[in-house]
Amino acid sequence: MRAFYGTELSGPLMLGTAQYPSPAILQAAFEQSRASVATVSLRREGAGGAGQSFWSIIRDLGVAILPNTAGCHSVKEAVTTAHMAREVFDTDWIKLEVIGHTDSLQPDVFALVEAARVLSEDGFKVFPYTTEDLIVGERLLAAGCEVLMPWGAPIGSGRGLANPYALRAMRAEFPDVPLVIDAGLGLPSHAAEAMELGYDAVLLNTAVAKAGDPVAMARAMARAVEAGQLAYAAGPIEPRDMAEPSTPVIGKAFL
Amino acid sequence: MIIILNGERSEVKATDLAGLLVERGLTGRVATAVNEVFVPATARAAHALADGDRVEVLAPMQGG
């Protein structure tokens, strides 16, 4: 597995912390998922101090923390949020989201590249939420990113890999760069497909948190990413149009 | 003085950012911004507040 800014992850699943029915279910889901990374965010603190109890929960998960800039629509907003996240979560990792389109939550890749440059120069280790566009990928790498996180499908849509052809091309184009499919996955088979393409990790949240049984779905996802990872390493056969008998023809009896 | 604290108009006694957090009991793990500019924890005591300042106090929250 490729290292993420010098860090070897213990497993290829990154799991979000939002939308679970309860903190206990979130904790159980993390345990079953064998996730190596938890994504988190920053929001206004209320008088009750809800953020402080959440902080103690995620700290106890024992996984790496990846704060996001979710909901940011401009370079300035994303950069300021990243600075605040670095202080609160005590990490220089940042999942950089700069949203350009309200309905699809498609990243504004132009603002994304600029924000990535500013943050990289400021010592951040940027995990950019991007599209499958190869030129944008090159620009992000030139801006200082050492990881790329193309979307599978729009956030929360559960549609799986909308453009496997382009994602395969991205894997081929950037053989040395850790690549993560971020967003849009709904099923374990989607996660397995991402890993079978040779991606280094998948990042998902809604597929687990909003499942009827999040803990069981977390377990399913853990097995799916492991299966996909093993399959990629094992060297899958090439698909072909015509049948080819698997049982030897030579030695068949004349009956 | 009157400031906008996390989007709400608030009357406060504190004259600096560190004092504001104490006054409002926001002393946990938080990050602050004043008028859309990040103010690191180490700079809060020296950051004087002015009437009408927009102060954001953010804390860890669930995210995807």
Interface residues (C-beta under 8 A of the other chain):
Chain A: G16 T17 A18 Q19 Y20 T39 V40 S41 L42 R43 R44 E45 G46 A47 G49 A50 G51 Q52 F54 W55 I58 P67 N68 A70 K76 T80 H83 M84 A85 E87 V88 F89 I155 G156 A183 N205 T206
Chain B: N6 G7 R24 G25 L26 G28 R29 V30 A31 T32 A33 E36 V37 F38 P40 A41 E56 V57 L58 A59 P60 M61 Q62 G63 G64
